[in-house]
Amino acid sequence: MSISELLSEYGDMYVQALLGTWWMSLVSFAFAMLLALIITVFRVCPIKPLRVVGDLYVQIFRNIPGVSLLIILVYALPYLKIVMDYRFCVIVTVILVASAFGSENFMSGINTIGVGQIEAARSLGMGFGKMLRLVVIPQALRSAVLPMTNLAVAVLLTTALGSQVPLSPPELTGLVSYINTRTVGGILPFVISALMYAGTAFVIGVIGNAIDKKVRIVR
């Protein structure tokens, strides 16, 4: 099958798959960053049980393969009477894994903040919450732009886990399997999907670099 024939027959499905992949990536990344920020606050707070919970969360979800976690959500939870939509399961899987790595990125950003700034904030009478809000988090976010850009690309690619469950419409990787089970598409469907992933990742990289140049802390 030629590329013109492939796009003629499956062009609309590729558009739907691309938009679906973008949507899952955007939602997953937004909630992963929110959860990563909460977990990071747990990890640096003065309350030891919360620090333990934060560190345990990162160690668990950073070391579980995404496909294993997806299998648990899709096939194991129903035994506990918890049944979720397939697409929702994929998004939750991506959020849990990405938030663990996102927390590590935030911790790296926090570690770039000088001890003198923390001491100065304390000398001004700032409590833990106010110091986080006004001193720590803003600088950590600025320092973590490039790592978070890389994580956004990783989130985009991790949505390919959706190919392991029956999504309708399928995402980009799942569409390749759909095409090759119905016609002799060969490697061409993979190439088209790969180009769409690469193009999206390139745009994410450009946006991330632009944001980094704007907010970068010069030391």
N, C-alpha and C positions, 0 to 999 in steps of 0.2 A: 504494500500500500504506500503510495506517494504521500508527501506532506500535504499537498493540495487536497487529495482525497480524504486524508485523515482529518484535516481542519474543516473540510466541507461537511463531513458526517458528524464530527464530534466537537466542532468549534464552540457551539453554545455550551456544551458540557464543560469544556475547558474554562470558559469564562466563569461559569457557576462554581467550578472547583477552585479557581483562583480567588474569587471573591469569598468563598467559604473559608479558604485557608487564611486569607487576610483577616477575616472576622474572628476566627478562632485564635489567631496569633495576637491580635489587638486585645481581645478580652482576657486571654491568658496572661499576657505580659502586664496589663494594668493591675489585675488582681494579684499576680505574683509579686509585683513591686510593693503593693500595699501590705501583703502578708510578710514579705521580707523585711519591711521596715518595722513592723510590729515585733517580729521575731528578734530583730537586732536590738530593739529597745529592751526586750526581755534579757538578752545576753549581756547587756552593759549595765542593767539596773542594779541597785544595791541589795535587792532582795534575792537571797541565794536560791530558793526554790524556783523562781522565775528564770534565773540564769541557767539552772539545770534543765528546765523545760526547753529553753531556747537552744541550748547546745545539743540536747538530745534530738530535738526536731531536725536540726541541720545534719547531724550524723546519720539519722535514719534515712531521710529523703534524699540526701546527697549520694547515698550508697545503694539505693534500690534502683535497678534498671527500670526505665519507664514502662517497658512492655510488661514486666512482672506486676507493677503497680496497677496498670490498666486491667490486667487479667483478674486481679483481686477485686477491683471495683465492679467489673462487668459480670464476673462469674461466681465470685465468692460471696459478695454482699447480699445477693438475692436469697441465700440460705438464711440470712438474718432478717429477711423480709424488707430489705432495703434495695429497691429497684430504681435505677436511674437511666435516663435517656443515654443512648450511646455517645452522642456528641458531647453531652454534659460530662460523661465519664472521661472522655479524651481531654476536655478542658481542665477538669479537676486534676487529672494526672499531670498535665503540663504545669499547672499552677504549683502543685506540691513540690515537684522536682525543681522547677525554676526558682521558687522562693527560697529554697535552701541555698542554692548557688548565689542568688541575689543577696542574701544575708551576708554571705562571705565577702561579696563585693563591698557592701556597706561597711563591714568591719574593717576592710582594708582602707576605705576612705576615712573612717574614724581614726585609724592608727596614724594617719598623716597629720592629724591635728596636734600641734605642739602642746606639751604639758603646761607651758606657761599660760596658754589661753584658758585652759581648764582652771588653773589656779587663780587667774585674774577674774574669771567668772564667779568662782567661789568667794573671792575677796569682796566682790560687789554684792554678796548676799543672795546670789541666785541659787534656788533649789535645784534638785535634779531635773525635774520636768522643764523648768524654764531654761536651764542650761542646755538641755537637749534641743529644745525648740528654737532657741536663738543663736546658739553657738555650734553645737555638735552636728545636728542633722543638716543644716544648710551647707556646711563645709563638706560633710561626707557625701552629700548628693552631688556637689560640684566636682569632687575628686573621683566620683564613681561613674561619670558619664560614659567614658570609653569602655570600661568593663561592662556596663549595662547595655551598651550598644552591641557588644559581642553576645551578651545574654539574649538580647532581642532577636538576633539572628538565630541563636540556638533554639529559642522558643518557636520561631518560624519553622525550623527544620523538624523539631520534635512533634509538631502537629501531624507529621507523617504517620504517627501512631494510629491516626484515624483509619489507616488502610487495614488495620487488624480487626476492625469491627465494621458491620454493615451500615455505613452512613448514607443518607439520601438527602441531597446530592453528595457524592463522594468528594473528599479533598483531593489535592493534586496527585499524591502517590496512589491513593485508592482508585483514582480514575484510570491510571495506567493498568492496574489489574483488571478493572472493568472492561477496558478496551481489548486487552489481550485474551480475555476469556470469551469474547464474542467475535473477534476477527483476528487475522494474522497481522498484528500491528508491528511486531518485531521490536527493535530497539528505538524506533522513532518516537513512540509515545513517551518513553523515558527521557529522551533528549528534550522534547518540548516542555515537559514538566520541570526538568532540571534547569532549563533556561528561565522559566518563570520563577523558580526558587532563587536562582542566581541574580536575576534582575531585581527582585524584591529585596534581597540581601544587600545588593549594591546601593539601592536607594536608602535603606536603613543606615548603612555605613556613612553615606554622604550626610544625612541628617544628623547622625550622632557626632560626626567630626565637626559639623557647623556649630552644634550646641556646645561641644567641648571648647572650641576656640572662643566662644562668646563668654562662657562662665568659668573657664580655667583659672585656677588660683596660681599666680606666678610667685614662685618662691626663689 
